[in-house]
Every structure is written in C-alpha cells, then in structure tokens.
Amino acid sequence: MQGKVAVVTGAAGGIGEAIVRVLGAKGLKVLGTGRSVQKLQALNDALAGTMDFEFIAIDATADEAPRAIVDVAVEKFGRLDVLVNNAGSFNFGPVDQTSDAMLDEVLGISLRAPFRLCREALRVMEEGSAILFIGSTWGLYGTPGGGAYSAVKAGQIGLMQTMAAEYGPRGIRSNYIAPTVVRTEMTTAFWELDFFRRTNHELTPLQRDCTAADIGNMVAFLASDEAGFVNGQTIAVDGGISTTRYVSPAAIGAVRQ
C-alpha cells in the first residue's frame, strides 16, 4: 500500500487515531477529518516525522464537506485510494424516547454524511480503491435501546452492499467493519461497571478488551491488496459476541438474589 492515499473521517477520536496510525505504518498518506481543529492539530503534532498526514477541520454533515474533503486529498496527495467512513454519533436510546432532533443527528452524521462523501469520492477513485465503513455489532442484531443508532448502522450495511455491486465492476471494493464496544476515552468510564460486564465481557468468548488497534488492523487489511477479492462483506471485530451464545462460567454460576 506504499504511497496510496486514504481519507479517515473522525480521525482525532480513539478509533480514528488508531486507524490513521496503522495506515501510516503501512506507508499510506492520510487526510484526517473532524470538527475540532485543536484535536486534529494535536494529532498532527504527535505524528510529525512518522508519516504523511494532513487534516481538514470540517463538519462532515455540512453541505460543502464532501467536495472540500476530496478536493483537499487530491490537492495535497494527488489521488484518493481509500475512504474510511469512521465518524459517527454514539447517541442512542429506545425508539419511544428518541426525539426528532436525536434522530436527525444520528441520520445526518452516520448515514447521510458518509453517503454523500462516498458519492464524491467515487468521482476520483480508480481501480484498486477501497471504501470502508466503521459500523457496529449493533447493526447486526437487535439491541434494547439501540434506536436510531442501530438503524443507521444497519443502513450502512445496505449502502455498502449496494456499492459493492455497483462499483465492484470498476475495481472499487466496499466493505463494513462491525466492532464490538471498543475501549477508548469515551467508553472507559463505564468499562468496569457491573451492567457493562454482564452485557459485554461475560458474553464474549475472547477474554480481553477490544482495542482501537484491532479496528485499525482490520482497516489496513481490507484496504490492502491482500483483501483484493473481499467485497460486499460485513466483518465483525467482536471476539465472537455476535455469532455465539457464549456465557462466561462466572455468569453461569452466579447466584441470583
């Protein structure tokens, strides 16, 4: 992948930064996007001298965002080979408690924005390119309280599959990565709470945390020629929680009060 160019949305977040770092280690030049100039600048400073990284601070939902992002990628690096739709909203709740404002926010950030960015990127992408969505296992199975969040993650799968069929003949592959909950700055506050342990740790066969690097490594694989015949697929990075009925021995042996 040496010399290829990637756009990573939500680049300054925990998963986004890991994706940027892994792609950089593989020799890609990366344009990161996000809303916070300060966070993107801090990332840029941290990466100085280690990889080719540029950033554009922009709201992904803005009307001008897709054209601006793609134009900057081409202006800075001359091409665009990999698009990683990582930015999203972690705003969820039961359907009957979801306001129109919540619904519009999640749809705008997690479905409308990546749809429009894909549309713009396809204008310049050539054979051998890859489009990736960072979704969620919540798009694979029903989850109480998932609401709009689960709906848009499932919607991303439909978009990805459609693009795999539509643009596969051009040699442009589309795939979807479905992480379980990843330990980041955003999630660490509730990581050790009892309810989270019961609904996550005790239902996951692999007995370790899912890290942002796990997601970055999967992105790097799917973006590479090693995955050159992988198209239209949903790949869970979840330790087995979405495909097994595993329950930990501690949970099985727990005594209910």
C-alpha positions as a Python dict, from the first residue, in 0.01 Angstrom:
ca = {
    (1, 'M'): (0, 0, 0),
    (2, 'Q'): (307, 223, -9),
    (3, 'G'): (218, 564, -148),
    (4, 'K'): (-158, 518, -152),
    (5, 'V'): (-381, 788, -9),
    (6, 'A'): (-657, 749, 248),
    (7, 'V'): (-923, 974, 395),
    (8, 'V'): (-1024, 891, 752),
    (9, 'T'): (-1324, 1074, 898),
    (10, 'G'): (-1340, 1123, 1274),
    (11, 'A'): (-962, 1096, 1271),
    (12, 'A'): (-897, 1253, 1610),
    (13, 'G'): (-1109, 1009, 1810),
    (14, 'G'): (-980, 691, 1969),
    (15, 'I'): (-1064, 455, 1682),
    (16, 'G'): (-990, 717, 1418),
    (17, 'E'): (-643, 787, 1551),
    (18, 'A'): (-563, 416, 1564),
    (19, 'I'): (-672, 379, 1202),
    (20, 'V'): (-455, 674, 1098),
    (21, 'R'): (-153, 533, 1279),
    (22, 'V'): (-188, 182, 1136),
    (23, 'L'): (-237, 310, 782),
    (24, 'G'): (62, 539, 822),
    (25, 'A'): (275, 247, 938),
    (26, 'K'): (176, 66, 617),
    (27, 'G'): (303, 355, 408),
    (28, 'L'): (-21, 535, 329),
    (29, 'K'): (-59, 909, 318),
    (30, 'V'): (-363, 1009, 522),
    (31, 'L'): (-600, 1305, 526),
    (32, 'G'): (-786, 1314, 857),
    (33, 'T'): (-1112, 1496, 907),
    (34, 'G'): (-1302, 1608, 1214),
    (35, 'R'): (-1472, 1907, 1372),
    (36, 'S'): (-1206, 2000, 1627),
    (37, 'V'): (-908, 2197, 1497),
    (38, 'Q'): (-735, 2156, 1833),
    (39, 'K'): (-763, 1775, 1839),
    (40, 'L'): (-657, 1740, 1477),
    (41, 'Q'): (-362, 1972, 1529),
    (42, 'A'): (-258, 1773, 1836),
    (43, 'L'): (-271, 1454, 1631),
    (44, 'N'): (-74, 1619, 1353),
    (45, 'D'): (192, 1725, 1604),
    (46, 'A'): (209, 1375, 1752),
    (47, 'L'): (255, 1220, 1408),
    (48, 'A'): (515, 1468, 1287),
    (49, 'G'): (808, 1290, 1127),
    (50, 'T'): (642, 948, 1136),
    (51, 'M'): (408, 962, 834),
    (52, 'D'): (250, 1187, 572),
    (53, 'F'): (-55, 1331, 748),
    (54, 'E'): (-271, 1631, 666),
    (55, 'F'): (-604, 1733, 811),
    (56, 'I'): (-912, 1936, 735),
    (57, 'A'): (-1132, 2059, 1020),
    (58, 'I'): (-1488, 2046, 890),
    (59, 'D'): (-1833, 1930, 996),
    (60, 'A'): (-1897, 1613, 796),
    (61, 'T'): (-2267, 1700, 775),
    (62, 'A'): (-2208, 2038, 610),
    (63, 'D'): (-2326, 2070, 251),
    (64, 'E'): (-1979, 2162, 128),
    (65, 'A'): (-1794, 1893, 327),
    (66, 'P'): (-1771, 1607, 72),
    (67, 'R'): (-1632, 1819, -211),
    (68, 'A'): (-1394, 2001, 25),
    (69, 'I'): (-1257, 1678, 174),
    (70, 'V'): (-1197, 1508, -159),
    (71, 'D'): (-1050, 1822, -315),
    (72, 'V'): (-802, 1861, -29),
    (73, 'A'): (-697, 1495, -54),
    (74, 'V'): (-628, 1531, -425),
    (75, 'E'): (-463, 1870, -381),
    (76, 'K'): (-231, 1751, -104),
    (77, 'F'): (-155, 1399, -223),
    (78, 'G'): (-266, 1377, -587),
    (79, 'R'): (-510, 1088, -555),
    (80, 'L'): (-758, 904, -332),
    (81, 'D'): (-743, 528, -288),
    (82, 'V'): (-907, 451, 46),
    (83, 'L'): (-1207, 608, 217),
    (84, 'V'): (-1272, 516, 579),
    (85, 'N'): (-1613, 634, 699),
    (86, 'N'): (-1539, 634, 1070),
    (87, 'A'): (-1711, 947, 1206),
    (88, 'G'): (-2039, 881, 1382),
    (89, 'S'): (-2273, 968, 1665),
    (90, 'F'): (-2294, 748, 1974),
    (91, 'N'): (-2640, 882, 2054),
    (92, 'F'): (-2884, 603, 2127),
    (93, 'G'): (-3199, 525, 2318),
    (94, 'P'): (-3532, 342, 2288),
    (95, 'V'): (-3743, 435, 1986),
    (96, 'D'): (-4022, 579, 2201),
    (97, 'Q'): (-3770, 805, 2375),
    (98, 'T'): (-3595, 925, 2057),
    (99, 'S'): (-3675, 1283, 1963),
    (100, 'D'): (-3671, 1411, 1607),
    (101, 'A'): (-3357, 1607, 1694),
    (102, 'M'): (-3179, 1291, 1808),
    (103, 'L'): (-3297, 1102, 1501),
    (104, 'D'): (-3184, 1377, 1264),
    (105, 'E'): (-2843, 1400, 1432),
    (106, 'V'): (-2771, 1029, 1405),
    (107, 'L'): (-2904, 1001, 1050),
    (108, 'G'): (-2708, 1308, 945),
    (109, 'I'): (-2372, 1207, 1088),
    (110, 'S'): (-2382, 831, 1041),
    (111, 'L'): (-2575, 780, 717),
    (112, 'R'): (-2630, 1097, 515),
    (113, 'A'): (-2273, 1226, 559),
    (114, 'P'): (-2098, 901, 458),
    (115, 'F'): (-2342, 854, 167),
    (116, 'R'): (-2254, 1198, 32),
    (117, 'L'): (-1881, 1152, 92),
    (118, 'C'): (-1883, 817, -89),
    (119, 'R'): (-2063, 982, -380),
    (120, 'E'): (-1793, 1248, -403),
    (121, 'A'): (-1501, 1008, -355),
    (122, 'L'): (-1626, 783, -635),
    (123, 'R'): (-1568, 1076, -868),
    (124, 'V'): (-1189, 1038, -834),
    (125, 'M'): (-1135, 680, -718),
    (126, 'E'): (-982, 434, -963),
    (127, 'E'): (-945, 57, -988),
    (128, 'G'): (-792, -92, -675),
    (129, 'S'): (-957, 156, -439),
    (130, 'A'): (-1144, 60, -123),
    (131, 'I'): (-1435, 212, 69),
    (132, 'L'): (-1482, 107, 431),
    (133, 'F'): (-1748, 173, 691),
    (134, 'I'): (-1675, 153, 1063),
    (135, 'G'): (-2012, 38, 1188),
    (136, 'S'): (-2111, -163, 1493),
    (137, 'T'): (-2231, -503, 1602),
    (138, 'W'): (-2547, -311, 1693),
    (139, 'G'): (-2618, -306, 1320),
    (140, 'L'): (-2610, -687, 1312),
    (141, 'Y'): (-2852, -783, 1589),
    (142, 'G'): (-3129, -632, 1793),
    (143, 'T'): (-3016, -441, 2099),
    (144, 'P'): (-3253, -289, 2357),
    (145, 'G'): (-3210, 86, 2345),
    (146, 'G'): (-3038, 83, 2007),
    (147, 'G'): (-3298, 303, 1841),
    (148, 'A'): (-3168, 532, 1569),
    (149, 'Y'): (-2809, 422, 1626),
    (150, 'S'): (-2886, 61, 1539),
    (151, 'A'): (-3100, 170, 1245),
    (152, 'V'): (-2825, 374, 1079),
    (153, 'K'): (-2561, 107, 1139),
    (154, 'A'): (-2783, -144, 961),
    (155, 'G'): (-2845, 118, 694),
    (156, 'Q'): (-2471, 149, 636),
    (157, 'I'): (-2461, -223, 557),
    (158, 'G'): (-2727, -177, 290),
    (159, 'L'): (-2534, 114, 141),
    (160, 'M'): (-2209, -83, 146),
    (161, 'Q'): (-2364, -386, -24),
    (162, 'T'): (-2522, -171, -292),
    (163, 'M'): (-2191, 0, -367),
    (164, 'A'): (-2012, -335, -374),
    (165, 'A'): (-2245, -441, -655),
    (166, 'E'): (-2247, -107, -833),
    (167, 'Y'): (-1877, -24, -828),
    (168, 'G'): (-1717, -366, -795),
    (169, 'P'): (-1701, -386, -1177),
    (170, 'R'): (-1482, -74, -1164),
    (171, 'G'): (-1246, -249, -924),
    (172, 'I'): (-1363, -46, -624),
    (173, 'R'): (-1432, -265, -322),
    (174, 'S'): (-1673, -178, -39),
    (175, 'N'): (-1679, -349, 300),
    (176, 'Y'): (-1815, -294, 651),
    (177, 'I'): (-1636, -346, 983),
    (178, 'A'): (-1858, -411, 1284),
    (179, 'P'): (-1669, -359, 1610),
    (180, 'T'): (-1800, -451, 1949),
    (181, 'V'): (-1765, -176, 2208),
    (182, 'V'): (-1403, -63, 2196),
    (183, 'R'): (-1215, 59, 2500),
    (184, 'T'): (-1144, 426, 2431),
    (185, 'E'): (-1151, 750, 2626),
    (186, 'M'): (-1524, 772, 2551),
    (187, 'T'): (-1611, 428, 2690),
    (188, 'T'): (-1363, 377, 2972),
    (189, 'A'): (-1590, 548, 3227),
    (190, 'F'): (-1837, 260, 3225),
    (191, 'W'): (-1600, -22, 3129),
    (192, 'E'): (-1587, -183, 3472),
    (193, 'L'): (-1948, -118, 3572),
    (194, 'D'): (-2147, -429, 3656),
    (195, 'F'): (-2412, -379, 3386),
    (196, 'F'): (-2145, -348, 3118),
    (197, 'R'): (-1958, -651, 3241),
    (198, 'R'): (-2279, -854, 3229),
    (199, 'T'): (-2379, -739, 2879),
    (200, 'N'): (-2033, -738, 2721),
    (201, 'H'): (-1744, -912, 2895),
    (202, 'E'): (-1944, -1211, 3016),
    (203, 'L'): (-2091, -1274, 2670),
    (204, 'T'): (-1761, -1251, 2477),
    (205, 'P'): (-1559, -1571, 2428),
    (206, 'L'): (-1224, -1392, 2388),
    (207, 'Q'): (-1121, -1275, 2731),
    (208, 'R'): (-960, -941, 2656),
    (209, 'D'): (-1068, -592, 2563),
    (210, 'C'): (-1129, -495, 2201),
    (211, 'T'): (-882, -216, 2127),
    (212, 'A'): (-879, 63, 1872),
    (213, 'A'): (-570, -102, 1721),
    (214, 'D'): (-780, -414, 1649),
    (215, 'I'): (-1005, -199, 1431),
    (216, 'G'): (-710, -24, 1269),
    (217, 'N'): (-554, -356, 1177),
    (218, 'M'): (-875, -475, 1012),
    (219, 'V'): (-899, -149, 816),
    (220, 'A'): (-543, -193, 694),
    (221, 'F'): (-613, -549, 582),
    (222, 'L'): (-935, -466, 397),
    (223, 'A'): (-772, -166, 231),
    (224, 'S'): (-479, -374, 106),
    (225, 'D'): (-434, -593, -199),
    (226, 'E'): (-425, -891, 39),
    (227, 'A'): (-803, -844, 60),
    (228, 'G'): (-828, -781, -313),
    (229, 'F'): (-1120, -1022, -361),
    (230, 'V'): (-1310, -922, -47),
    (231, 'N'): (-1608, -712, -150),
    (232, 'G'): (-1954, -652, -5),
    (233, 'Q'): (-1870, -814, 328),
    (234, 'T'): (-1960, -735, 687),
    (235, 'I'): (-1678, -841, 918),
    (236, 'A'): (-1730, -828, 1293),
    (237, 'V'): (-1433, -750, 1516),
    (238, 'D'): (-1603, -855, 1836),
    (239, 'G'): (-1437, -1154, 1998),
    (240, 'G'): (-1730, -1375, 1894),
    (241, 'I'): (-2012, -1198, 2078),
    (242, 'S'): (-2232, -1162, 1768),
    (243, 'T'): (-2213, -1524, 1648),
    (244, 'T'): (-2207, -1734, 1965),
    (245, 'R'): (-2424, -1798, 2267),
    (246, 'Y'): (-2126, -1789, 2498),
    (247, 'V'): (-2184, -1709, 2863),
    (248, 'S'): (-1889, -1697, 3100),
    (249, 'P'): (-1860, -1960, 3375),
    (250, 'A'): (-1878, -1681, 3632),
    (251, 'A'): (-2210, -1564, 3492),
    (252, 'I'): (-2350, -1917, 3468),
    (253, 'G'): (-2258, -1986, 3830),
    (254, 'A'): (-2380, -1654, 3965),
    (255, 'V'): (-2644, -1676, 4235),
    (256, 'R'): (-2944, -1450, 4183),
    (257, 'Q'): (-3068, -1259, 4483),
}
